[in-house]
Amino acid sequence: MIPDPETLQKRGVQFLATGNHYSYAAVNLATGLDKLGIPVKGTMDYKTPVHSEFVFRKCPPDSEVALRVIDVVDGGFDYKRPFEAPYPKENTAILNMTGDADAFLYYGDLKVFRAHASLDQVYPYHYEPIGMGISEFLRKLASLSLGKPNRKPSFLRIFQNGQNQGVRQTLDATLLPLLDVFHNVEQAGDLRDTNPALYFDKLSNCLGCVASGGNFMHKLDERDLMLKAGMTPENAQQILDCKYKKEVVVIRWDCLHFWEALTCGCIPIQLDFRKYGFHLPVMPNNWEHYIGVDLDNIQGTLERIESEWKRLPEIAKAGKEWAIENYSPVPTAKRFLEKMGFSLD
């Protein structure tokens, strides 16, 4: 049974850690709940001053808590037996922001709040999409970058090179060389880790950036793996047809760079959310909040950047306002509680 709002305010929410840290999304959600006056507990002491002033305090798993959030982090979760004692499914949620969120199965019909959700895939469990979002640190940074005058008419490439990043590699090979002909494209790949102050300064002073993430998953790739494992072609195809709605699906698409750019008033360039099936609880609009690339028409994206050049500051402002309004900690926490059956009104 879902507790009533009074019980929620009294007993609070506990975040159960599955590794040696809490995820970025867990910190954001806990910060929002705390700001709403809801008690928040942890299962270990943890603070990340980079993202928030909120501190998780260690408490043993509490049978009297109103809600539980199992925070999935890389390498720290036994998905069949997450904890020794079972918890009521209606009061328990899984939060999974990991890059390999698609690889997990869940038992016990729990509510799964997950990143990288795609409308082009069919999942064998009920999920709620949740974005990386805007941390307290980014929200405060946004107030400093509002109305930055005289931004450079240039674009940043603000991600690191790496494997399994087909979207980035595709844009490197197609969009960036053409964009660089008209507007300087500056490389700033590893500055977030090596010099975060300079990284955010660049975001706050450039007009836009290529802030994409993700890789391409082809039905044939999984089909080959299934056949090697001994599955018949007919059974493999039947499973794939149920799992994928398209021959090629973009996976692991959500990228923290995207949210950082929005918050700093720097227009992020990513694939078109709607065309490529990206699923968020509140969707951004292409050419209103960000620039969404159509890989079938790269030239069209470039031509529109030129034709709507004077509108770009307007897009940057709208994108920042959209991100803060919908994905800072408090609206994130309110949306989570609503999906879990609570209303604070």
C-alpha positions as CSV (number, residue, x, y, z in Angstrom):
1,M,0.0,0.0,0.0
2,I,1.3,3.5,-0.9
3,P,1.7,5.6,2.3
4,D,-0.2,8.8,2.6
5,P,1.5,12.2,2.2
6,E,1.7,12.7,5.9
7,T,3.5,9.4,6.4
8,L,5.9,10.4,3.6
9,Q,6.7,13.6,5.3
10,K,7.2,11.8,8.6
11,R,9.1,8.6,7.5
12,G,10.9,9.9,4.4
13,V,12.8,8.2,1.6
14,Q,15.8,6.0,1.9
15,F,18.4,5.6,-0.9
16,L,20.0,2.2,-0.9
17,A,23.5,2.3,-2.3
18,T,24.8,-0.6,-4.5
19,G,28.3,0.6,-4.7
20,N,30.8,3.0,-3.1
21,H,29.0,6.2,-4.3
22,Y,25.6,7.5,-5.2
23,S,24.8,8.4,-8.8
24,Y,24.5,11.9,-10.1
25,A,20.7,11.4,-10.5
26,A,20.4,10.1,-6.9
27,V,22.1,13.2,-5.6
28,N,19.8,15.4,-7.6
29,L,16.7,13.5,-6.5
30,A,17.7,13.5,-2.9
31,T,18.5,17.2,-3.0
32,G,15.0,17.9,-4.4
33,L,13.2,15.8,-1.8
34,D,15.2,17.5,0.9
35,K,14.1,20.9,-0.4
36,L,10.5,19.7,-0.3
37,G,10.9,19.0,3.4
38,I,11.0,15.2,3.0
39,P,13.5,13.3,5.2
40,V,16.2,11.5,3.2
41,K,18.3,8.7,4.5
42,G,21.2,6.8,3.0
43,T,22.9,3.5,3.6
44,M,26.3,5.1,3.7
45,D,27.8,8.5,4.4
46,Y,28.3,10.4,1.1
47,K,28.7,13.9,-0.1
48,T,29.7,15.2,-3.5
49,P,30.5,18.9,-3.2
50,V,30.9,19.1,-7.0
51,H,27.1,18.6,-7.5
52,S,25.3,19.5,-4.3
53,E,25.6,20.5,-0.6
54,F,23.3,17.6,0.3
55,V,24.8,14.9,2.5
56,F,23.6,11.3,2.7
57,R,23.8,10.0,6.3
58,K,24.3,6.3,6.9
59,C,21.4,4.4,8.3
60,P,20.6,0.7,8.2
61,P,17.8,-0.3,5.8
62,D,14.6,0.9,7.5
63,S,11.4,-1.2,7.3
64,E,9.4,1.9,8.4
65,V,10.6,4.2,5.6
66,A,7.8,5.4,3.3
67,L,9.8,4.9,0.0
68,R,13.0,3.2,-1.0
69,V,15.2,4.0,-4.0
70,I,17.7,1.3,-5.1
71,D,20.5,3.4,-6.7
72,V,22.2,1.3,-9.4
73,V,25.8,2.2,-10.0
74,D,28.3,0.4,-12.3
75,G,29.4,-3.0,-11.1
76,G,27.5,-2.9,-7.8
77,F,24.2,-4.5,-8.3
78,D,22.9,-8.1,-8.1
79,Y,19.8,-7.7,-10.1
80,K,18.1,-11.0,-9.1
81,R,18.7,-10.4,-5.3
82,P,19.3,-6.7,-4.7
83,F,19.0,-7.1,-1.0
84,E,18.5,-9.8,1.6
85,A,15.0,-8.8,2.6
86,P,12.3,-8.2,0.1
87,Y,10.6,-4.9,0.0
88,P,7.0,-4.1,-1.0
89,K,7.1,-3.3,-4.8
90,E,4.7,-0.4,-4.6
91,N,7.0,1.4,-2.2
92,T,10.3,0.6,-4.0
93,A,11.9,2.1,-7.0
94,I,15.1,1.4,-9.0
95,L,17.1,4.3,-10.3
96,N,19.5,3.3,-13.1
97,M,21.5,6.0,-14.9
98,T,24.3,3.7,-16.0
99,G,25.5,3.6,-19.6
100,D,24.6,0.0,-19.9
101,A,21.0,0.4,-18.5
102,D,19.7,-1.6,-21.5
103,A,21.5,-4.7,-20.4
104,F,19.5,-5.1,-17.1
105,L,16.5,-7.2,-16.3
106,Y,14.5,-6.6,-13.2
107,Y,12.6,-9.0,-10.9
108,G,9.6,-8.3,-8.7
109,D,7.8,-5.8,-10.9
110,L,9.6,-2.8,-9.4
111,K,9.2,0.7,-10.8
112,V,12.4,1.5,-12.9
113,F,13.5,5.1,-13.4
114,R,16.1,4.9,-16.0
115,A,18.4,6.9,-18.3
116,H,18.8,6.4,-22.1
117,A,15.2,5.3,-22.6
118,S,14.2,4.9,-26.2
119,L,10.8,4.8,-27.8
120,D,12.4,2.6,-30.6
121,Q,12.9,-0.2,-28.1
122,V,10.5,-2.4,-26.2
123,Y,11.5,-3.1,-22.6
124,P,10.3,-6.2,-20.7
125,Y,9.5,-4.2,-17.6
126,H,7.7,-0.9,-16.8
127,Y,10.0,2.1,-16.8
128,E,9.8,5.8,-16.3
129,P,12.3,7.9,-18.2
130,I,14.5,10.3,-16.2
131,G,17.2,12.6,-17.6
132,M,20.7,13.4,-16.2
133,G,19.3,16.7,-15.2
134,I,20.5,19.9,-13.6
135,S,22.4,19.6,-10.3
136,E,22.5,22.3,-7.6
137,F,25.9,23.3,-8.8
138,L,24.8,23.7,-12.3
139,R,21.7,25.6,-11.3
140,K,23.8,28.1,-9.4
141,L,26.2,28.3,-12.3
142,A,23.3,29.1,-14.6
143,S,22.6,32.3,-12.6
144,L,26.1,33.4,-13.3
145,S,26.0,32.7,-17.0
146,L,22.6,34.4,-17.6
147,G,22.8,37.2,-20.2
148,K,26.5,36.7,-21.0
149,P,27.2,39.4,-23.5
150,N,29.4,39.1,-26.6
151,R,29.6,35.3,-26.8
152,K,32.1,34.1,-29.3
153,P,30.4,33.1,-32.6
154,S,32.1,29.7,-32.3
155,F,31.3,26.1,-31.3
156,L,32.9,23.7,-28.9
157,R,33.5,20.0,-29.3
158,I,33.2,19.1,-25.6
159,F,33.5,15.3,-25.3
160,Q,36.3,12.9,-25.0
161,N,37.3,10.4,-27.6
162,G,36.3,6.8,-26.7
163,Q,35.1,3.5,-27.9
164,N,31.4,2.7,-28.4
165,Q,30.6,6.3,-29.2
166,G,29.3,6.0,-32.7
167,V,27.1,9.1,-32.6
168,R,30.1,11.3,-31.7
169,Q,32.3,9.7,-34.4
170,T,29.6,10.1,-37.0
171,L,29.2,13.8,-36.2
172,D,33.0,14.1,-36.2
173,A,33.1,12.7,-39.7
174,T,30.1,14.6,-41.1
175,L,28.9,17.7,-39.3
176,L,32.1,19.1,-37.7
177,P,34.3,19.5,-40.8
178,L,31.5,21.4,-42.5
179,L,30.6,23.5,-39.5
180,D,34.3,24.5,-39.0
181,V,34.3,26.0,-42.5
182,F,31.9,28.7,-41.4
183,H,32.5,28.9,-37.7
184,N,35.5,27.9,-35.6
185,V,35.1,24.6,-33.8
186,E,37.2,24.5,-30.7
187,Q,38.3,21.2,-29.1
188,A,37.6,21.1,-25.3
189,G,37.3,17.4,-24.8
190,D,38.9,16.6,-21.4
191,L,38.6,20.0,-19.7
192,R,35.8,19.0,-17.4
193,D,38.1,16.7,-15.5
194,T,41.4,18.5,-15.9
195,N,40.3,22.1,-15.6
196,P,36.6,22.4,-14.7
197,A,36.7,26.2,-14.2
198,L,38.0,26.7,-17.7
199,Y,35.5,24.2,-19.1
200,F,32.5,26.0,-17.7
201,D,34.0,29.4,-18.7
202,K,34.2,28.2,-22.3
203,L,30.6,26.9,-22.2
204,S,29.5,30.3,-20.8
205,N,31.3,32.2,-23.5
206,C,30.7,30.2,-26.7
207,L,27.5,30.3,-28.7
208,G,27.0,26.5,-29.1
209,C,28.6,23.1,-28.8
210,V,28.5,19.6,-30.1
211,A,27.3,17.8,-27.0
212,S,26.2,14.4,-28.2
213,G,26.5,10.9,-26.8
214,G,25.4,7.5,-27.8
215,N,26.1,4.5,-30.1
216,F,24.2,2.7,-32.7
217,M,22.7,-0.8,-32.1
218,H,21.8,-2.8,-35.1
219,K,19.5,-5.8,-35.0
220,L,22.0,-7.8,-36.9
221,D,24.7,-7.4,-34.2
222,E,22.5,-9.0,-31.6
223,R,21.3,-11.6,-34.1
224,D,24.8,-12.8,-34.7
225,L,25.4,-13.2,-31.0
226,M,22.2,-15.1,-30.5
227,L,23.1,-17.5,-33.3
228,K,26.6,-18.1,-31.9
229,A,24.9,-19.0,-28.6
230,G,22.9,-21.7,-30.3
231,M,19.6,-20.0,-30.9
232,T,17.7,-20.8,-34.1
233,P,17.4,-18.0,-36.7
234,E,13.6,-18.1,-36.3
235,N,13.7,-17.6,-32.5
236,A,16.4,-15.0,-32.7
237,Q,14.4,-12.9,-35.2
238,Q,11.2,-13.3,-33.1
239,I,13.0,-11.9,-30.0
240,L,14.6,-9.0,-32.0
241,D,11.3,-8.0,-33.6
242,C,9.8,-7.7,-30.1
243,K,12.8,-5.8,-28.7
244,Y,13.5,-3.3,-31.5
245,K,11.0,-1.3,-33.5
246,K,13.7,-0.2,-36.0
247,E,16.7,-1.9,-37.7
248,V,19.1,0.6,-36.1
249,V,18.5,2.2,-32.6
250,V,20.5,4.8,-30.8
251,I,21.5,3.7,-27.3
252,R,23.3,5.4,-24.4
253,W,22.3,8.8,-25.8
254,D,21.9,10.8,-22.6
255,C,25.0,12.9,-22.0
256,L,25.8,15.2,-19.1
257,H,27.6,17.6,-21.5
258,F,24.1,18.2,-23.0
259,W,22.7,19.4,-19.7
260,E,25.8,21.4,-18.8
261,A,25.7,23.2,-22.1
262,L,22.0,24.1,-21.7
263,T,22.6,25.4,-18.2
264,C,25.4,27.6,-19.3
265,G,23.4,29.1,-22.1
266,C,25.4,27.4,-24.8
267,I,23.2,25.7,-27.5
268,P,23.8,22.0,-27.5
269,I,23.9,20.2,-30.8
270,Q,22.6,16.6,-30.5
271,L,20.7,14.2,-32.6
272,D,17.0,15.1,-33.1
273,F,15.4,13.7,-30.0
274,R,12.1,12.8,-31.7
275,K,13.4,11.3,-34.9
276,Y,15.8,9.0,-33.0
277,G,13.4,7.9,-30.3
278,F,14.9,9.6,-27.3
279,H,12.5,9.5,-24.4
280,L,12.4,12.1,-21.5
281,P,9.4,12.8,-19.2
282,V,9.4,16.4,-20.6
283,M,10.8,16.6,-24.1
284,P,12.8,19.5,-25.5
285,N,11.8,20.9,-28.9
286,N,14.2,21.0,-31.8
287,W,15.2,24.5,-32.8
288,E,13.5,25.9,-29.7
289,H,15.7,24.5,-26.9
290,Y,18.6,22.8,-28.8
291,I,19.8,22.0,-32.3
292,G,18.8,18.5,-33.3
293,V,20.7,16.9,-36.2
294,D,19.1,14.8,-38.8
295,L,21.7,12.4,-40.1
296,D,19.8,12.0,-43.3
297,N,20.2,15.8,-44.0
298,I,23.4,17.1,-42.5
299,Q,23.5,19.9,-45.0
300,G,20.0,21.0,-44.0
301,T,21.2,21.5,-40.4
302,L,24.1,23.6,-41.5
303,E,21.9,25.7,-43.8
304,R,19.4,26.3,-41.0
305,I,22.2,27.4,-38.6
306,E,23.1,30.1,-41.1
307,S,19.6,31.1,-42.0
308,E,18.5,31.4,-38.3
309,W,21.8,32.8,-37.0
310,K,20.1,35.8,-35.4
311,R,17.7,33.4,-33.5
312,L,20.5,31.4,-31.8
313,P,20.7,33.6,-28.7
314,E,16.9,33.1,-28.3
315,I,17.3,29.4,-28.6
316,A,20.1,29.4,-26.0
317,K,17.9,31.4,-23.5
318,A,14.9,29.1,-24.0
319,G,16.9,26.0,-23.6
320,K,18.4,27.1,-20.3
321,E,15.0,28.1,-19.0
322,W,13.4,24.8,-20.1
323,A,16.2,22.7,-18.4
324,I,16.1,24.6,-15.1
325,E,12.2,24.6,-15.0
326,N,11.9,20.9,-15.7
327,Y,15.1,19.1,-14.6
328,S,16.6,20.9,-11.6
329,P,16.2,19.0,-8.3
330,V,12.8,20.1,-7.0
331,P,10.8,19.5,-10.2
332,T,12.6,16.2,-10.6
333,A,11.6,15.2,-7.1
334,K,8.0,16.3,-7.6
335,R,7.8,14.2,-10.8
336,F,9.3,11.2,-9.0
337,L,6.8,11.4,-6.2
338,E,3.9,11.7,-8.6
339,K,5.0,8.6,-10.5
340,M,5.3,6.8,-7.1
341,G,1.7,7.7,-6.3
342,F,2.1,10.8,-4.2
343,S,0.7,14.3,-4.6
344,L,2.0,17.2,-2.5
345,D,-0.7,19.6,-3.6
